[in-house]
């Protein structure tokens, strides 16, 4: 099951907490791909 909303809220929180952490964003995109197999959601 895709859970875009919680994931988007998580990356939003992570992004503002660690704005320079590209690794977190890459990890988030990887999680979405693993969960939905269609790539990241439109942001």
C-alpha positions as CSV (number, residue, x, y, z in Angstrom):
1,X,0.0,0.0,0.0
2,X,1.4,3.4,-0.9
3,X,1.5,5.8,2.0
4,X,2.5,9.0,0.3
5,X,1.0,11.3,2.8
6,X,2.9,10.1,5.9
7,X,6.1,9.9,3.8
8,X,5.6,13.4,2.5
9,X,5.0,14.7,6.0
10,X,8.2,12.8,7.1
11,X,10.4,14.2,4.3
12,X,9.0,17.7,5.0
13,X,9.9,17.4,8.6
14,X,13.3,15.9,7.8
15,X,14.0,18.6,5.2
16,X,13.3,21.4,7.5
17,X,15.3,19.8,10.3
18,X,18.2,18.8,8.2
19,X,18.0,21.1,5.1
20,X,21.5,20.2,3.9
21,X,21.0,16.4,4.2
22,X,20.7,15.2,0.6
23,X,21.2,11.6,1.9
24,X,17.9,11.8,3.8
25,X,16.1,12.9,0.6
26,X,17.7,10.1,-1.4
27,X,16.7,7.6,1.3
28,X,13.1,9.0,1.2
29,X,12.9,8.6,-2.5
30,X,14.3,5.1,-2.2
31,X,11.5,4.3,0.4
32,X,8.8,5.5,-2.0
33,X,10.2,3.4,-4.8
34,X,10.4,0.4,-2.6
35,X,6.9,0.8,-1.5
36,X,5.2,1.8,-4.7
37,X,7.6,0.8,-7.5
38,X,6.6,3.9,-9.5
39,X,9.3,6.3,-8.5
40,X,8.9,9.3,-6.2
41,X,5.6,11.2,-5.9
42,X,5.3,14.6,-7.6
43,X,6.5,17.3,-5.2
